[in-house]
Amino acid sequence: MGNTTQASAGTLESNDILVVIAPGNGGEATVSVESIVMKQFGPAIIATIQASLAEHGLGGVTVTAQDKGALDCTIKARMEAAILRYKELHS
């Protein structure tokens, strides 16, 4: 039984990303990423996550992502699912 105030999407399988969104302390969103390709694509992964949050008007949350080499389209899809689940929990 998990924390019902956070929402997640994705897996830890190869070429996927696990995204968890939890309530933050207000203000700007905090993004934490662990990735097998952090040196090459870390800034791009963070930018994609932040763009998804901005697109949905979601701020003041904490996003934790564990990336296993996901493509940009996969990151966007996982963020979309996690954001919608988060909003459903907090509506």
BAVO-711519 format. One record per residue: residue number from 1; x, y, z of N, C-alpha, C in turn; residue in one letter. Coordinates in nm, 3 decimals, always signed. Layout:
BEGIN
SITE seq     n.x     n.y     n.z    ca.x    ca.y    ca.z     c.x     c.y     c.z type
SITE NUM       X       Y       Z       X       Y       Z       X       Y       Z    A
...
***
This chain:
BEGIN
SITE seq     n.x     n.y     n.z    ca.x    ca.y    ca.z     c.x     c.y     c.z type
SITE   1  +0.084  -0.117  +0.000  +0.000  +0.000  +0.000  +0.089  +0.124  +0.000    M
SITE   2  +0.077  +0.207  -0.105  +0.164  +0.322  -0.121  +0.104  +0.449  -0.065    G
SITE   3  +0.179  +0.554  -0.081  +0.136  +0.686  -0.038  +0.031  +0.737  -0.136    N
SITE   4  -0.089  +0.766  -0.087  -0.198  +0.806  -0.175  -0.191  +0.953  -0.215    T
SITE   5  -0.089  +1.025  -0.171  -0.078  +1.164  -0.212  +0.018  +1.181  -0.328    T
SITE   6  +0.081  +1.074  -0.371  +0.173  +1.082  -0.484  +0.121  +0.997  -0.598    Q
SITE   7  +0.164  +1.032  -0.719  +0.122  +0.958  -0.838  +0.246  +0.918  -0.916    A
SITE   8  +0.237  +0.804  -0.984  +0.352  +0.759  -1.061  +0.308  +0.702  -1.195    S
SITE   9  +0.406  +0.689  -1.284  +0.384  +0.626  -1.413  +0.518  +0.574  -1.462    A
SITE  10  +0.515  +0.464  -1.534  +0.637  +0.407  -1.591  +0.688  +0.288  -1.514    G
SITE  11  +0.801  +0.238  -1.560  +0.864  +0.120  -1.499  +1.015  +0.143  -1.492    T
SITE  12  +1.082  +0.047  -1.435  +1.228  +0.050  -1.431  +1.289  -0.043  -1.536    L
SITE  13  +1.208  -0.078  -1.636  +1.256  -0.161  -1.746  +1.348  -0.080  -1.837    E
SITE  14  +1.427  -0.148  -1.916  +1.514  -0.082  -2.012  +1.432  +0.004  -2.108    S
SITE  15  +1.483  +0.120  -2.143  +1.418  +0.216  -2.235  +1.290  +0.276  -2.179    N
SITE  16  +1.272  +0.278  -2.048  +1.155  +0.337  -1.985  +1.202  +0.433  -1.876    D
SITE  17  +1.108  +0.499  -1.814  +1.137  +0.591  -1.705  +1.025  +0.579  -1.602    I
SITE  18  +1.062  +0.579  -1.476  +0.964  +0.578  -1.367  +0.959  +0.719  -1.311    L
SITE  19  +0.841  +0.780  -1.319  +0.820  +0.917  -1.272  +0.728  +0.914  -1.152    V
SITE  20  +0.766  +0.981  -1.044  +0.682  +0.993  -0.925  +0.664  +1.141  -0.895    V
SITE  21  +0.538  +1.184  -0.882  +0.508  +1.323  -0.849  +0.445  +1.324  -0.711    I
SITE  22  +0.502  +1.405  -0.623  +0.454  +1.417  -0.485  +0.436  +1.565  -0.452    A
SITE  23  +0.353  +1.595  -0.352  +0.339  +1.735  -0.311  +0.474  +1.791  -0.266    P
SITE  24  +0.499  +1.915  -0.300  +0.622  +1.981  -0.260  +0.594  +2.083  -0.152    G
SITE  25  +0.684  +2.175  -0.137  +0.670  +2.280  -0.036  +0.615  +2.409  -0.094    N
SITE  26  +0.553  +2.400  -0.211  +0.505  +2.521  -0.277  +0.616  +2.583  -0.359    G
SITE  27  +0.585  +2.692  -0.424  +0.687  +2.757  -0.507  +0.712  +2.679  -0.633    G
SITE  28  +0.837  +2.676  -0.674  +0.874  +2.606  -0.797  +0.882  +2.455  -0.773    E
SITE  29  +0.864  +2.382  -0.881  +0.876  +2.237  -0.875  +1.022  +2.198  -0.854    A
SITE  30  +1.042  +2.090  -0.782  +1.175  +2.033  -0.762  +1.183  +1.906  -0.846    T
SITE  31  +1.286  +1.897  -0.928  +1.302  +1.782  -1.017  +1.433  +1.712  -0.983    V
SITE  32  +1.424  +1.582  -0.957  +1.541  +1.500  -0.929  +1.543  +1.384  -1.027    S
SITE  33  +1.654  +1.368  -1.098  +1.663  +1.264  -1.201  +1.785  +1.177  -1.178    V
SITE  34  +1.763  +1.047  -1.184  +1.872  +0.950  -1.189  +1.861  +0.885  -1.326    E
SITE  35  +1.971  +0.879  -1.401  +1.964  +0.824  -1.535  +2.093  +0.753  -1.572    S
SITE  36  +2.077  +0.648  -1.652  +2.195  +0.577  -1.702  +2.265  +0.659  -1.810    I
SITE  37  +2.197  +0.763  -1.859  +2.254  +0.851  -1.962  +2.258  +0.996  -1.913    V
SITE  38  +2.278  +1.014  -1.784  +2.272  +1.148  -1.724  +2.373  +1.244  -1.787    M
SITE  39  +2.495  +1.197  -1.810  +2.599  +1.285  -1.865  +2.561  +1.336  -2.004    K
SITE  40  +2.504  +1.248  -2.086  +2.470  +1.286  -2.223  +2.337  +1.362  -2.231    Q
SITE  41  +2.235  +1.317  -2.157  +2.100  +1.367  -2.177  +2.031  +1.422  -2.053    F
SITE  42  +2.102  +1.432  -1.941  +2.042  +1.482  -1.817  +1.969  +1.614  -1.832    G
SITE  43  +2.035  +1.717  -1.888  +1.967  +1.846  -1.903  +1.842  +1.837  -1.992    P
SITE  44  +1.846  +1.756  -2.095  +1.730  +1.740  -2.183  +1.615  +1.670  -2.111    A
SITE  45  +1.647  +1.571  -2.029  +1.543  +1.499  -1.953  +1.476  +1.595  -1.855    I
SITE  46  +1.556  +1.672  -1.784  +1.502  +1.769  -1.687  +1.416  +1.873  -1.759    I
SITE  47  +1.462  +1.921  -1.875  +1.386  +2.020  -1.951  +1.251  +1.964  -1.996    A
SITE  48  +1.249  +1.839  -2.039  +1.124  +1.776  -2.081  +1.028  +1.764  -1.964    T
SITE  49  +1.078  +1.725  -1.848  +0.995  +1.713  -1.728  +0.939  +1.851  -1.690    I
SITE  50  +1.024  +1.951  -1.689  +0.979  +2.086  -1.652  +0.878  +2.141  -1.753    Q
SITE  51  +0.898  +2.113  -1.881  +0.804  +2.158  -1.984  +0.668  +2.092  -1.966    A
SITE  52  +0.666  +1.965  -1.930  +0.540  +1.894  -1.906  +0.466  +1.955  -1.787    S
SITE  53  +0.539  +1.985  -1.681  +0.477  +2.048  -1.564  +0.418  +2.184  -1.601    L
SITE  54  +0.495  +2.264  -1.676  +0.449  +2.398  -1.715  +0.327  +2.388  -1.806    A
SITE  55  +0.329  +2.293  -1.898  +0.217  +2.275  -1.991  +0.086  +2.248  -1.918    E
SITE  56  +0.097  +2.178  -1.806  -0.021  +2.143  -1.728  -0.044  +2.237  -1.610    H
SITE  57  +0.037  +2.341  -1.600  +0.022  +2.438  -1.492  +0.042  +2.379  -1.355    G
SITE  58  +0.130  +2.280  -1.346  +0.153  +2.213  -1.219  +0.285  +2.260  -1.159    L
SITE  59  +0.278  +2.331  -1.047  +0.397  +2.379  -0.979  +0.394  +2.337  -0.834    G
SITE  60  +0.501  +2.364  -0.764  +0.507  +2.334  -0.622  +0.505  +2.187  -0.588    G
SITE  61  +0.550  +2.103  -0.682  +0.554  +1.959  -0.658  +0.698  +1.911  -0.661    V
SITE  62  +0.717  +1.789  -0.616  +0.848  +1.724  -0.625  +0.836  +1.610  -0.724    T
SITE  63  +0.923  +1.611  -0.824  +0.924  +1.505  -0.925  +1.054  +1.428  -0.910    V
SITE  64  +1.041  +1.298  -0.896  +1.156  +1.209  -0.892  +1.146  +1.116  -1.011    T
SITE  65  +1.253  +1.109  -1.090  +1.251  +1.025  -1.209  +1.372  +0.933  -1.210    A
SITE  66  +1.347  +0.807  -1.241  +1.453  +0.709  -1.257  +1.447  +0.663  -1.402    Q
SITE  67  +1.544  +0.708  -1.480  +1.546  +0.684  -1.624  +1.636  +0.567  -1.660    D
SITE  68  +1.586  +0.485  -1.750  +1.663  +0.371  -1.799  +1.683  +0.382  -1.950    K
SITE  69  +1.702  +0.506  -1.996  +1.729  +0.528  -2.138  +1.604  +0.554  -2.221    G
SITE  70  +1.502  +0.614  -2.160  +1.377  +0.642  -2.230  +1.396  +0.750  -2.336    A
SITE  71  +1.324  +0.735  -2.446  +1.321  +0.838  -2.549  +1.236  +0.955  -2.499    L
SITE  72  +1.254  +1.070  -2.562  +1.182  +1.191  -2.524  +1.030  +1.169  -2.527    D
SITE  73  +0.980  +1.099  -2.629  +0.836  +1.076  -2.638  +0.786  +0.990  -2.522    C
SITE  74  +0.868  +0.899  -2.475  +0.832  +0.814  -2.361  +0.829  +0.898  -2.233    T
SITE  75  +0.927  +0.986  -2.217  +0.930  +1.073  -2.099  +0.805  +1.159  -2.096    I
SITE  76  +0.768  +1.217  -2.211  +0.648  +1.301  -2.218  +0.523  +1.220  -2.184    K
SITE  77  +0.513  +1.099  -2.235  +0.396  +1.015  -2.209  +0.387  +0.977  -2.061    A
SITE  78  +0.499  +0.943  -2.001  +0.499  +0.907  -1.859  +0.465  +1.028  -1.772    R
SITE  79  +0.516  +1.144  -1.809  +0.483  +1.266  -1.736  +0.334  +1.298  -1.747    M
SITE  80  +0.280  +1.285  -1.867  +0.137  +1.311  -1.888  +0.053  +1.221  -1.798    E
SITE  81  +0.085  +1.093  -1.796  +0.009  +0.998  -1.714  +0.023  +1.030  -1.565    A
SITE  82  +0.145  +1.057  -1.520  +0.167  +1.087  -1.379  +0.098  +1.217  -1.338    A
SITE  83  +0.102  +1.318  -1.424  +0.037  +1.446  -1.393  -0.114  +1.429  -1.383    I
SITE  84  -0.172  +1.357  -1.478  -0.318  +1.336  -1.473  -0.358  +1.258  -1.348    L
SITE  85  -0.280  +1.158  -1.311  -0.308  +1.081  -1.189  -0.293  +1.170  -1.066    R
SITE  86  -0.190  +1.254  -1.065  -0.168  +1.344  -0.952  -0.284  +1.441  -0.938    Y
SITE  87  -0.326  +1.500  -1.049  -0.436  +1.596  -1.045  -0.565  +1.529  -0.998    K
SITE  88  -0.586  +1.405  -1.038  -0.704  +1.331  -0.995  -0.702  +1.310  -0.844    E
SITE  89  -0.586  +1.281  -0.789  -0.573  +1.261  -0.644  -0.593  +1.391  -0.566    L
SITE  90  -0.561  +1.503  -0.628  -0.562  +1.631  -0.558  -0.670  +1.725  -0.609    H
SITE  91  -0.777  +1.668  -0.665  -0.887  +1.755  -0.712  -1.000  +1.760  -0.613    S
***
